[in-house]
């Protein structure tokens, strides 16, 4: 069904990332947004007053990691922003910013507190970067997504290794999409079995809404994935 959107009433911020471009889907709705590049995003996240001028903040997979040097302040600002009614979406490698602000909502594979830049790490031991490239037929639990897809399943394509894998979620975190996650051993980079029926997209609402997905808008995207991401944008 047609969606009625008044873009003038919605203010959106997008933090850029190397492996995701959620802004291209936002643009399909003819919604305006402010884009924060790797050179501008940190000042933004350290300024709660500027954050509070936005209704929604999107964090792309592959966003810079230098915010970790200010982890405590960024986490506090993000929590305060959502407590006051703001909404947040993050994908894949942007999981660390969600974990920093809300450590009890999502259980990631490995040591959730092991924060580092995986592009420079010698090993991914004790981390959640263990997803193996695969095409997954996932169960869609969210009724709005089911209606948009016309199905209770979705085809998700993970075209690269090292996507972030969730093991579970807290009781007050809704699982939107779930499925089986093929993994690899981060020490040897060899297949390491399949985690059965794990969350692939979740939502929780500590004031505003926070949504995290292991998949995103990149070369890996399928028709189903694009439809799910559109529903996520509309739900925030």
Secondary structure, 3 states (H helix, E strand, C coil): CCCCCCHHHCCEEEECCCCCCHHHHHHHCCCCCEEECCCCHHHHHCCHHHHCCCCEEEECCCCCCHHHHHHHHHHHHHHHHHHCCCEEEEEHHHHHHHHHHCCCCEEECCCCCCCCCCCCCCCCCCCCCCECCEEEEEEECCHHHHHHHCCCEEEEEECCCCECCEEEECCCCEEEEEEEEEEEECCCCEEEEEEEEEEEEEEECCCCCEEEECCCCCCCCCHHHHHHHHHHHHHC
